[in-house]
Amino acid sequence: MLLITTSCVKDVDFEQAENFSLNPVLETSVIYFNEPASTFFVNNAGDEVAEAQDATVIDVFDDDFVIDNLVKAVFTFKITNSIERAFQTRIDFLNPEEEVQHTFTVNTVASINNQDVITDYIEVFEGDDLVNLKATNKIVFTAILFPSTDGSVINENTIGRIELKSKATFYLNINTGE
């Protein structure tokens, strides 16, 4: 019986537990922006405003664990426009000194009859872009309204809205025994 017990344990390599890899995938909401068309109107001046802006501070890259193990990040955006005007969304990733580390734009066409127009966009961060992302602590979203094709301007009664939803997916590679 002692021989059987010894032979069962003999082939097991307990050092394998010292070298293993985990590849967790984490998802988080980044920003939600939902503004009516009247956001682009200034009451006291009666003028149309060309842009609206929102920002969010992200502190995930303050953690050395994330910086050391993050191998890829994917940001997904869903933009809904029900304003009868085209616009552009500019997304700027800033470092603590307010310097742009990465930027991109997404154009959205004008709505027809205030029906929702949905634009989906994906931005992938790998290589140098990932290095720049890891230096980021703030994301600024700017909705830039394009001029109307018929010369009309937005006022307090203009119908429609701009909605932006975004999420980030982080891919980590955690190796032990290295």
Beta strands, then each sheet from edge to edge (+ up, - down):
strand 1: 21-22
strand 2: 25-36
strand 3: 41-42
strand 4: 47-48
strand 5: 51-57
strand 6: 70-81
strand 7: 87-94
strand 8: 100-108
strand 9: 117-125
strand 10: 138-145
strand 11: 161-172
strand 12: 174-175
sheet 1: 1+ 12-
sheet 2: 2+ 11- 6+ 9-
sheet 3: 3+ 4-
sheet 4: 5+ 10- 7+ 8-
end
